[in-house]
Amino acid sequence: MTVAEAEACLEGLYAGAEPYRLSHGFRNQQKLTDVSFTYGEVQPASFHAVLSAVPKAPGGTFYDLGSGSGRAVILSSLLFDFERAVGVELVAPLVDFSNEVLAKLKTQATTRCVIDFYTGDLLQADFSEAQVVFAHSACYSMDLMKALVARAEALMKPGAVLVTINKNVHSRAFQRLNSVLCEMDWGSSLASIYLRR
Ligand SMILES: C[S@@+](CC[C@H](N)C(=O)[O-])C[C@H]1O[C@@H](n2cnc3c(N)ncnc32)[C@H](O)[C@@H]1O
């Protein structure tokens, strides 16, 4: 699918969506004040540009750690040749909504990619099978980033790729391959692509 087609598809799937309201409501109710839960979303063209910069053609399993309303997961299935795409998100109403979008998608498009959304802490997720791990980490706290990188070191297989947004990965287990300037819904960002050695 082209980027323009994916954009049109997403517009239909997310028409009337209120992910910011869902995120705020849950965070207020659960008293989640950590800055890491700040909400923001990928844009189709930016996401395509970032994943296109991954040297080996993306395939296998894609993970989004902190998947919000599921846009990156859905886009990965529409724009790339992944066999499986998984989103992990702690804000339960966003996961419920992602599953509603997924149900809608299944009535509208055929994709051979198997898509799953889970409610949970990304630090508990088993993403060892992933070929590409995406973390829209612009607002992730230093503590969360440190723990995420430690878990990625432990789980990710050599040759797999970790993509972060506006955060560097400080680890000898990861080699920075390149960076891509891109627009997210809240502004300009730097996506960095790291190879698990
Ligand atoms: C900037 S949003 C990105 C949403 C989506 N990945 C996208 O790019 O469109 C970051 C998401 O990470 C989630 N998050 C933050 N910390 C988390 C954690 N420890 N476990 C699971 N999700 C987390 C937030 O609730 C938020 O929905």
Ligand as a Chemical Component Dictionary entry (heavy atoms), coordinates in Angstrom:
data_LIG
# 
_chem_comp.id                   LIG 
_chem_comp.type                 NON-POLYMER 
_chem_comp.pdbx_formal_charge   0 
_chem_comp.three_letter_code    LIG 
# 
loop_
_chem_comp_atom.comp_id 
_chem_comp_atom.atom_id 
_chem_comp_atom.alt_atom_id 
_chem_comp_atom.type_symbol 
_chem_comp_atom.charge 
_chem_comp_atom.model_Cartn_x 
_chem_comp_atom.model_Cartn_y 
_chem_comp_atom.model_Cartn_z 
_chem_comp_atom.pdbx_ordinal 
LIG C1  C1  C 0  4.049 9.150 22.559 1  
LIG S1  S1  S 1  2.834 7.877 22.814 2  
LIG C2  C2  C 0  3.085 6.920 21.340 3  
LIG C3  C3  C 0  1.878 6.173 20.830 4  
LIG C4  C4  C 0  2.139 5.353 19.561 5  
LIG N1  N1  N 0  3.296 4.508 19.732 6  
LIG C5  C5  C 0  2.384 6.239 18.360 7  
LIG O1  O1  O 0  3.567 6.506 18.078 8  
LIG O2  O2  O -1 1.414 6.654 17.700 9  
LIG C6  C6  C 0  3.644 6.892 24.057 10 
LIG C7  C7  C 0  2.755 5.858 24.669 11 
LIG O3  O3  O 0  3.528 5.047 25.585 12 
LIG C8  C8  C 0  2.693 4.653 26.656 13 
LIG N2  N2  N 0  3.538 4.220 27.789 14 
LIG C9  C9  C 0  4.355 4.966 28.560 15 
LIG N3  N3  N 0  4.987 4.211 29.477 16 
LIG C10 C10 C 0  4.565 2.936 29.297 17 
LIG C11 C11 C 0  4.848 1.698 29.925 18 
LIG N4  N4  N 0  5.699 1.604 30.967 19 
LIG N5  N5  N 0  4.251 0.584 29.464 20 
LIG C12 C12 C 0  3.376 0.645 28.414 21 
LIG N6  N6  N 0  3.056 1.811 27.775 22 
LIG C13 C13 C 0  3.646 2.944 28.207 23 
LIG C14 C14 C 0  1.876 5.905 26.930 24 
LIG O4  O4  O 0  0.697 5.631 27.645 25 
LIG C15 C15 C 0  1.605 6.421 25.511 26 
LIG O5  O5  O 0  0.368 5.945 25.007 27 
# 
loop_
_chem_comp_bond.comp_id 
_chem_comp_bond.atom_id_1 
_chem_comp_bond.atom_id_2 
_chem_comp_bond.value_order 
_chem_comp_bond.pdbx_ordinal 
LIG C1  S1  SING 1  
LIG S1  C2  SING 2  
LIG S1  C6  SING 3  
LIG C2  C3  SING 4  
LIG C3  C4  SING 5  
LIG C4  N1  SING 6  
LIG C4  C5  SING 7  
LIG C5  O1  DOUB 8  
LIG C5  O2  SING 9  
LIG C6  C7  SING 10 
LIG C7  O3  SING 11 
LIG C7  C15 SING 12 
LIG O3  C8  SING 13 
LIG C8  N2  SING 14 
LIG C8  C14 SING 15 
LIG N2  C9  SING 16 
LIG N2  C13 SING 17 
LIG C9  N3  DOUB 18 
LIG N3  C10 SING 19 
LIG C10 C11 SING 20 
LIG C10 C13 DOUB 21 
LIG C11 N4  SING 22 
LIG C11 N5  DOUB 23 
LIG N5  C12 SING 24 
LIG C12 N6  DOUB 25 
LIG N6  C13 SING 26 
LIG C14 O4  SING 27 
LIG C14 C15 SING 28 
LIG C15 O5  SING 29 
# 
